[in-house]
Amino acid sequence: MFFVMLGNAGNALFLCGKTEIWMKYKVEEGDNISRCLQCGSIIDYGGRPDRKFCSAGCKNRYHNYRRFRRRDLAQRSVVGKLAKNYEILDRIIHLGLDGMDRVTLAYMGFDPAYATSYCRLGRKNIYTCFDIKYELTQSKIRAVSVMEFCEESDGPLTSK
């Protein structure tokens, strides 16, 4: 007897909630059995010989987990870009600068496509990244400031 890890290229990754578990199964040498990619149970060959799942429920759980995982990765990517923008804007404020050119910002990793809100006031494009607001022009970013909030209404009041 020996241990075989089943799945893609000899590996099986089975999912349990948010944790990933590598499972090993005992099989007799020479046995050609298939196991469900979700739960690991032996697949009963009552239908197609190339089945990958033991039931429709296992198939749904497997594909739902993969779909939600892709969505979570995309959300983490957006949150990561917003956090990077916030860090750069916060650094500009702490250095006492009012603004900076877009070339330097791009070099620092700032991505102007990611902001938490946008407002057009006259000819000005005002963006916010969490509690920092700024005006974005074609060549630079300016009027970078932290927004103050009124404790009673929890809405924006003024900028420092």
Sequence and secondary structure as in RCSB ss.txt:
>XXXX:A:sequence
MFFVMLGNAGNALFLCGKTEIWMKYKVEEGDNISRCLQCGSIIDYGGRPDRKFCSAGCKNRYHNYRRFRRRDLAQ
RSVVGKLAKNYEILDRIIHLGLDGMDRVTLAYMGFDPAYATSYCRLGRKNIYTCFDIKYELTQSKIRAVSVMEFC
EESDGPLTSK
>XXXX:A:secstr
 EEE  SGGG  EEEETTEEEE  EEE TT    B TTT  B   SS TT   SSHHHHHHHHHHHHHHHHHHHH
HHHHHHHHHHHHHHHHHHHTT S EEHHHHHHHT  TT  SEEEEETTEEEEEETTEEEEE SSEEEEEEEEEE 
TTT SEEEE 
